[in-house]
Amino acid sequence: MYELQKVDKKFPGVHALKAVDFKVGRGEIVGLVGENGAGKSTLMKVIYGAYQPDGGTISIDGKTMRFQNPRQAMEHGIGMVFQEQSLIANLTVMENIFLGFEKQFVRFGVINWKAMAAAARHQLAKVKLDIEPSTITAKLSFAQRQLVELAKVLTLEERIDGDLVILLDEPTSVLAREEVQLLFKLVRDLTTRASFVFVSHRMEEVLELCDRVYVMKDGAVVDVVAQNQADIDAIQHKMVGREVDKRYYREHKQKPYDADKVLVSMQQASIERKYHDISFDLHPGEVLCLVGTEGSGREAILRTIVGLERPSAGRLAIKGQRLSRFSARQAVAKGVGYTPRERKIEGIVGGMTVFENMTLSQLHNYARFGVLRVGDEKRLAREWIERLAIKTPSEMKDCGGLSGGNQQKVVLAKWRSGGSDIMLLDHPTRGLDIGAKEDVYEMIRDMSDAGVGIVLVADTLEESIGLAHTIIVLKDGVAQKRFDCTPDSKPSLYDLVHHMI
Amino acid sequence: MNFERLNAHFPWITLVVLFLLVGLANPAFFNPVGLLALAGDVVPLFIMALGMTFAIYIGGIDLSVQQVANLVTVVATVFLVKLGIGVALVCILAGALVGALSGLVTTKFYVPSFVSTLAMGFVVLSGAKWLSNQRALHMNAEAREASFGWMFDTTLGLPNELIIAVLLLALCWFLQTRTTFGRALKAVGAGELAAVASGINVDRIKIMAFALCGALAAISGLMFSVKLSGGDANLANGFLLLAIVAVLVGGTPLTGGVGGVLNTAVGTLIVMVIRAAMVFLEVDATHQQMIFGIVLIVAIALTIDRSKLKIVK
């Protein structure tokens, strides 16, 4: 019923969608996979009306449509469940569900809360969420909020005639496994009410849930596979054009580290309510993984080393020198490089060019008496663009316009080109596709070979195990267990989870 | 051609269109002698706007510049006889000091710059009133001629004050585009948290930006004082609004990070043309501020980067 035909979209310098055909049938769950920059998010934006295509047609039940904005798309039954949740935390659940559509409950200028609560209960029942509609949204768990968001989109059912198409953008990225299963069961049940488009980086989930899967590469749909004939390896092969083999984490390249020298030494350090009594030494060539659940103190430990947090007790020494004042400036000067989880906020400066971003941490290397040698800066940038295969038309391009993986490479190039030999990586592969992830793993091994000490907070446990020389498992800010790993003797997932929870 | 790419060219297109419109309505406007005189009149404002550019470029604002200029007119008039041309140095240092203090308050006590500079402006105003005894002072004519008479000479047919303006613009442009300071300013304006995580001393950069803004405001006040041959705690009133208008219509948005001093040069010329048009159309002097108030709102509405500013309060 919902159909895109030969949809084209161009941005300056990029052909983002190339004659894409896309179809969603009634009650169908359609998956959408592809590397970052393959055109998934552009396609989603075209579907929910945020972008207008340059060519091709959009039709619903054979009728050609043109949406000027998401609101118009919504009026034709297309709803979007956003990855970053759009609920307002200090409002109640029912206020959020009917935000902007309170009019139906208003009598003489006053809202009839009972009527709204009843209507909200009806919506919540659709997503099988048994909570009071008057609960403040902030008190809900992340998974519950996601369901409220879905319930909010499902109010479309009453508001419009015709069929619903609901877009789910990475809905599982922060859910625990059981929660994912519950969500999937719910989505399957809801196919009586709506069709779904499901976008995820987790291939197994896409195949588990979807009836058909669209595979995108470089702005084009390269394959459409039905669930029963899908094969993960084959799809991944089509997405990246190369095989994902067993040496994914480059374990064969792991070499012993230099245990005689110490780069970072943290002793009995604590920050109230974040972590407690943490001690470790980081050596040249070592990959030290901090493992734990969200809020176990991993991120705060990284931020302490880079000087963005101040420990309330304990000692921190970088290259033998004990720190008393904590600032990022001091840490960077001592060779610390920080690759933050919030790449677009703390990693790169959007609006500045690729070369400006690369030299930002080392301006003094490219200046005499405060005057920049811009030619040298550009030369450096071109060298690293080639070395890391960064996809950008030139070093003069706005860094904010690159895809996530390429932005991450710019951040890594910034630190490596400046000679940082203590790297703090917080979720360096978050939101990256397989190809870009592998590039990052390769770079981690290269840095390790070059004698760089790395503290890593990885995206998944497999990643931690695959990459680490040393694993420290944290729980509620306290170190539970330390594992020393060589390529042949790595702890199993179970060993880690056992200490995490 | 999409709207965003057009946006960057909007200021100078506006300038050319306005310039031609005013000239077509009143061909006498194109007279080079008259234009040079108009440009000369706008020099003190331009220099103040130049300084303001740095404050706005990092995403802040400096509301004390008008009061700094006021104070400087008084200081220059009172100390001219005693210090001669050395009074210029005293004025510039005073301006830089006031700016640096505002920057210090902003960065160390987390007071937003629009409040810290507003408050600092009142402190400075009190100083000006105290020093002038709340009277309009006149400059010693001989000392003025001896120390600053050269400002009104011409070099190769160009008024020296215009040459000063162009030199300051060149200096500021160099600072903005070719120095580590300028690069850091851009990073602070476009992505402050990433600048912090890259090890840039953001506090120092901010303090320097406000100090530079104060110093340029002082130069602006000094030139104005010499031009009018006197000092008064209210002499430069009316400059603040126009300086902000010049920066914003030039295309440096309140959110910072883009635009810069060349934009401000264009913005100042737009202000100049609008002013000339109002004189030609015989708009009452009391209404002119209203017009500029409206221009300011339109300029902000057109230039502000809404992707960066999710909430306005």
Boltz contact constraints between the chains, C-beta under 6 A:
constraints:
  - contact:
      token1: [A, 328]
      token2: [B, 196]
      max_distance: 6.0
  - contact:
      token1: [A, 328]
      token2: [B, 197]
      max_distance: 6.0
  - contact:
      token1: [A, 328]
      token2: [B, 199]
      max_distance: 6.0
  - contact:
      token1: [A, 329]
      token2: [B, 199]
      max_distance: 6.0
  - contact:
      token1: [A, 329]
      token2: [B, 201]
      max_distance: 6.0
  - contact:
      token1: [A, 332]
      token2: [B, 199]
      max_distance: 6.0
  - contact:
      token1: [A, 338]
      token2: [B, 197]
      max_distance: 6.0
  - contact:
      token1: [A, 345]
      token2: [B, 193]
      max_distance: 6.0
  - contact:
      token1: [A, 346]
      token2: [B, 193]
      max_distance: 6.0
  - contact:
      token1: [A, 346]
      token2: [B, 194]
      max_distance: 6.0
  - contact:
      token1: [A, 346]
      token2: [B, 197]
      max_distance: 6.0
  - contact:
      token1: [A, 349]
      token2: [B, 187]
      max_distance: 6.0
  - contact:
      token1: [A, 349]
      token2: [B, 190]
      max_distance: 6.0
  - contact:
      token1: [A, 349]
      token2: [B, 191]
      max_distance: 6.0
  - contact:
      token1: [A, 349]
      token2: [B, 194]
      max_distance: 6.0
  - contact:
      token1: [A, 351]
      token2: [B, 190]
      max_distance: 6.0
  - contact:
      token1: [A, 351]
      token2: [B, 257]
      max_distance: 6.0
  - contact:
      token1: [A, 352]
      token2: [B, 190]
      max_distance: 6.0
  - contact:
      token1: [A, 360]
      token2: [B, 187]
      max_distance: 6.0
  - contact:
      token1: [A, 360]
      token2: [B, 198]
      max_distance: 6.0
  - contact:
      token1: [A, 361]
      token2: [B, 198]
      max_distance: 6.0
  - contact:
      token1: [A, 361]
      token2: [B, 199]
      max_distance: 6.0
  - contact:
      token1: [A, 363]
      token2: [B, 180]
      max_distance: 6.0
  - contact:
      token1: [A, 363]
      token2: [B, 183]
      max_distance: 6.0
  - contact:
      token1: [A, 367]
      token2: [B, 180]
      max_distance: 6.0
  - contact:
      token1: [A, 370]
      token2: [B, 179]
      max_distance: 6.0
  - contact:
      token1: [A, 370]
      token2: [B, 180]
      max_distance: 6.0
  - contact:
      token1: [A, 371]
      token2: [B, 178]
      max_distance: 6.0
  - contact:
      token1: [A, 371]
      token2: [B, 179]
      max_distance: 6.0
  - contact:
      token1: [A, 372]
      token2: [B, 178]
      max_distance: 6.0
